[in-house]
Every structure is written in structure tokens, then in C-alpha cells.
Amino acid sequence: MFVDTHCHLTMLDLTPYAGDLDQALAQARAAGVSKFMGISVDLDDHLILSQIAARHADVGYTVGVHPCEDAAVMSRAGVEYLVELAQPEKVWALGETGLDYYHSTDFVDEQKACFARHIHASKIVRKPVVVHTRAAKHDTVDIIRAEQSQHGILHCFTEDWETAKAVLDCGYYISFSGIISFNNAQDLRDVAKQVPLDRVLIETDSPYLAPVPYRGKSNEPKYVPYVAKALCDVYDKSLEEMAEITTQNFENLLNLQ
């Protein structure tokens, strides 16, 4: 059974399911997905995600602010408030947070400060932090090190081995998305080969980045087995082995205190 460690359940294209998220989750379960972590990008996402998690025993969620949100939204994410939001049992992690200089460098200082506050809150509640980085790998690593963050996920990994090793040395897990299956992603697969198997996670990042053979289409949790399949060739493992390994890794991450 597979875990989709990063899916935006409030953003999925539910047209094939007549707008019914429950049907989309049922399709994913039929494809072998046994657990879903719904990701917040805005502080108010928890309002909907908590309702989804209450209906589904296999759904957990995160609380936090994406670095592409504007400065006013990021400023609301104080440590005390994040700790308060992260109290429910179904909150499995904080984020996604991090740094994104690709979309904007207008609020770099605000991004850095917000990222650090997420790390502080995650340490208080003893739950992992989900980290997004784009065009900001050096600053991302610097903050993880400076804040002594040891419990987290670098999600949708597309960086080099230097970055991977840096966060692995801090205790982080590395999550691969459908990008690992793309024909032009050989460099990424070469980096993945060096990542220890006990630190690998899989995700869809749905509705984005659908894996081959669905590349270019709207992504959804039922496609996460294709991410695992792409990693089978990287690690010379069967699909069943990759499912077991990545699922156990996620359980280890959540149980880390």
C-alpha cells in the first residue's frame, strides 16, 4: 500500500467525480493508496482539511503558509498561532513552508522569517515540517541548519546531491513527485540513487506534476503508485518493495519524537 505524502485536497479537479472528493479518494484506495496527507498553503486551509480528515480515517493534514503567499498572510503565521493550529491529532505536520525565489523575490525576508517560525513551532509540537524550495536551495539549507531543524521533509525534490546530502545530514526525509518519472529527469534519478532508501518518500503534489503516463493532465492521489514505479528502476526494487519501504518511512517520520 502506498502513501501520498503531499496532496492538495482542496485544489483537485473533481470534475470526473461530479465534484465529490470522497469518490476521488475511493479511486485512490482502489489503486492501493492507504494514506493521504492533505497540504495547507494558507492558514485557513485547515478549516476544510480538518473536515475532510474527520470523515476519513486515512487522511491527515498540515497547517501552515506557502512561501508564495503574500507578506500579510505570512505575517499571520506566528509561532504561538501555528502551535495552536497544530494541536489536533490529525495534524501530521506543519507547512508547506520554505522559500521560493522563482515566483517572487519581493518578500525574501518575510519568507525566511516565516520559514523559521514554522520550524520553531514544529519543534514545540514535535511534528515534522514540510519544506518547499525553488531557486533558493542555499538559503533553504542555511535556515534548516541555523534553526537546527531535524524533523522534516524536503518535498517535491528536484535539487542536486549537495542539497540532498545537506538535508539528509540534518535528519530530513526526501520526497519525490511525478517529476522523477519524466523522460528528461535523468539527472534527478541519478541523485535519487544516492539517497538512502530509509529516507525516501513519495507524493503526487496533486493537482500538479502528474507522473508518466499522465504527464500534462491534472494529477490526483491515485497516481502516486506511478511515482513509486519510477523509483523501482532507480533502486532496483519491486513495486511491492517500494510501497512497503516508503510507507514505513512515512510512519517512521510521523512517530519520530
C-alpha positions in Angstrom: 0.0 0.0 0.0 1.2 3.5 -0.9 1.1 6.8 1.0 0.6 10.1 -0.8 2.6 12.3 1.5 1.8 15.6 -0.3 -1.6 16.2 -2.0 -3.6 19.4 -2.2 -7.0 18.0 -1.5 -8.6 21.5 -1.6 -7.4 22.0 -5.2 -8.1 18.8 -7.0 -10.0 18.8 -10.3 -13.1 16.8 -9.2 -14.9 17.1 -12.5 -14.5 13.3 -13.2 -16.2 12.7 -9.8 -19.1 15.1 -10.1 -17.3 17.4 -7.5 -17.1 14.6 -4.9 -13.8 14.4 -3.2 -14.8 11.2 -1.4 -15.1 9.5 -4.8 -11.6 10.6 -5.8 -10.2 9.2 -2.5 -12.1 6.0 -3.1 -10.4 5.7 -6.5 -7.1 6.2 -4.9 -7.7 3.5 -2.4 -8.7 1.1 -5.2 -5.3 1.9 -6.7 -3.5 0.9 -3.5 -3.2 4.2 -1.7 -3.7 3.7 2.1 -2.9 7.1 3.5 -3.1 10.8 2.4 -1.5 13.9 3.8 -3.5 17.0 2.7 -1.3 20.1 2.5 -2.1 23.6 3.6 -0.9 26.6 1.6 -2.9 29.2 3.5 -3.6 29.4 7.3 -7.3 29.0 6.6 -7.0 25.7 4.7 -7.1 23.8 7.9 -10.8 24.6 8.2 -11.7 22.5 5.2 -8.9 19.9 5.6 -9.9 19.2 9.2 -13.4 18.4 7.9 -12.1 16.0 5.3 -9.8 14.3 7.8 -12.8 13.9 10.2 -14.6 12.0 7.5 -11.7 9.8 6.5 -9.6 7.8 9.0 -6.7 7.6 6.4 -6.4 11.3 5.8 -4.3 13.7 7.9 -3.3 17.3 7.1 -0.8 20.1 7.6 -1.1 23.6 8.9 1.0 26.5 7.6 1.7 29.1 4.9 3.3 28.5 1.5 6.1 30.9 0.7 4.3 32.2 -2.4 1.6 33.7 -0.3 1.9 37.5 0.2 3.7 39.1 3.2 0.5 39.9 5.0 -0.6 36.2 5.0 2.9 35.1 6.1 2.9 37.6 8.9 -0.1 35.9 10.5 1.8 32.7 11.0 3.3 33.4 14.4 4.8 30.6 16.4 2.1 30.6 19.0 -0.6 30.5 16.4 1.0 27.7 14.4 1.4 25.7 17.6 -2.3 26.2 18.4 -3.4 25.1 14.9 -1.1 22.1 15.1 -2.6 20.6 18.3 -5.3 18.2 16.7 -4.1 14.6 16.3 -5.0 14.7 12.6 -2.4 17.5 12.0 0.5 15.4 11.0 3.0 18.2 10.0 3.5 21.9 9.6 3.7 23.6 6.2 4.2 23.7 3.4 6.6 26.4 4.2 10.1 27.2 2.9 11.5 29.6 0.3 10.5 30.3 -3.3 12.6 32.8 -5.2 11.4 31.6 -8.6 8.0 33.1 -8.4 9.0 36.3 -6.5 11.9 37.9 -4.6 9.7 40.7 -3.3 9.3 39.2 0.2 12.5 37.3 0.7 13.0 38.5 4.3 9.4 37.6 5.1 9.8 34.2 3.6 12.8 33.5 5.7 11.2 34.7 8.9 8.1 32.7 8.2 10.0 29.6 7.5 12.0 29.9 10.7 8.7 30.3 12.7 7.3 27.1 11.2 10.5 25.3 12.3 10.2 26.7 15.8 6.5 25.6 16.0 7.3 22.1 14.6 9.9 21.6 17.3 7.5 22.6 20.0 4.7 20.3 18.9 7.2 17.5 17.8 5.8 17.2 14.4 7.7 17.4 11.0 7.9 20.4 8.8 7.1 20.2 5.1 9.6 22.3 3.2 9.2 23.8 -0.3 12.3 25.2 -2.0 12.6 26.6 -5.5 15.5 28.7 -6.8 16.5 29.1 -3.1 18.4 25.9 -2.2 21.3 27.6 -0.4 19.2 29.8 1.8 16.9 26.8 2.5 19.7 24.7 3.7 21.2 27.6 5.7 17.9 28.1 7.6 17.4 24.4 8.3 20.9 24.3 9.7 20.7 27.6 11.6 17.4 26.6 13.2 18.7 23.1 13.9 15.7 21.5 12.3 16.0 17.7 12.3 12.4 16.6 11.6 11.1 17.3 8.2 10.5 16.6 4.5 12.1 18.3 1.6 9.1 17.8 -0.7 9.0 17.5 -4.5 12.7 17.2 -4.6 14.4 18.4 -7.8 17.8 19.6 -6.5 21.4 18.3 -6.7 23.2 15.8 -4.5 24.8 18.6 -2.5 21.4 19.8 -1.4 20.1 16.3 -0.7 23.1 15.4 1.4 22.8 18.6 3.4 19.2 18.0 4.5 19.8 14.3 4.9 22.6 15.1 7.3 20.1 17.2 9.3 17.8 14.2 9.6 15.3 15.1 6.9 13.5 12.8 4.5 13.3 13.5 0.8 10.1 13.2 -1.2 9.9 12.6 -4.9 7.0 13.6 -7.1 5.9 12.7 -10.6 8.9 14.6 -11.9 11.1 11.5 -11.2 9.2 9.7 -14.0 9.8 12.3 -16.7 12.0 11.4 -19.6 14.1 14.5 -19.1 14.7 13.8 -15.4 17.7 11.5 -15.6 19.9 13.9 -13.6 17.3 13.7 -10.8 17.2 9.9 -11.0 21.0 9.9 -10.7 20.7 12.0 -7.5 18.0 9.7 -6.2 20.2 6.7 -6.5 22.4 8.2 -3.8 19.6 8.9 -1.3 19.3 6.1 1.4 16.2 4.0 0.9 15.2 4.6 4.5 14.8 8.4 3.8 12.7 8.2 0.6 9.1 9.3 0.4 6.6 9.6 -2.5 4.0 12.2 -3.3 1.8 13.5 -6.1 1.8 17.2 -5.2 -1.6 16.9 -6.9 -3.2 18.6 -8.8 0.3 19.4 -10.2 3.1 17.3 -11.8 1.2 14.2 -12.9 3.6 11.3 -13.5 4.1 9.5 -16.7 1.9 8.2 -18.4 -0.4 11.0 -17.3 2.1 13.9 -17.6 0.3 17.1 -18.6 -3.0 16.1 -17.1 -4.5 17.0 -13.8 -2.8 15.0 -11.1 -4.6 13.2 -8.2 -3.7 10.9 -5.4 -4.5 7.7 -7.3 -1.4 8.3 -9.4 1.1 8.1 -6.6 1.9 4.4 -7.4 3.4 5.6 -10.7 5.9 7.7 -8.7 6.9 4.5 -6.8 7.1 2.7 -10.1 9.6 5.2 -11.4 11.7 4.7 -8.3 11.7 0.9 -8.8 14.2 1.2 -11.6 16.3 3.7 -9.6 16.7 1.4 -6.6 16.2 -2.0 -8.3 13.3 -2.9 -6.2 9.9 -4.3 -7.0 6.8 -2.1 -6.8 5.6 -4.0 -3.7 9.0 -3.4 -2.0 8.9 0.4 -2.9 5.4 0.6 -1.5 6.4 -1.1 1.8 9.6 0.9 2.1 8.1 4.3 1.5 5.1 3.6 3.7 7.3 2.5 6.6 9.4 5.6 6.1 6.4 7.8 6.5 5.3 6.0 9.6 8.8 6.4 11.0 8.7 10.2 10.2 5.4 10.7 12.0 6.5 8.6 15.0 9.8 10.5 15.4 9.7 12.4 18.7 
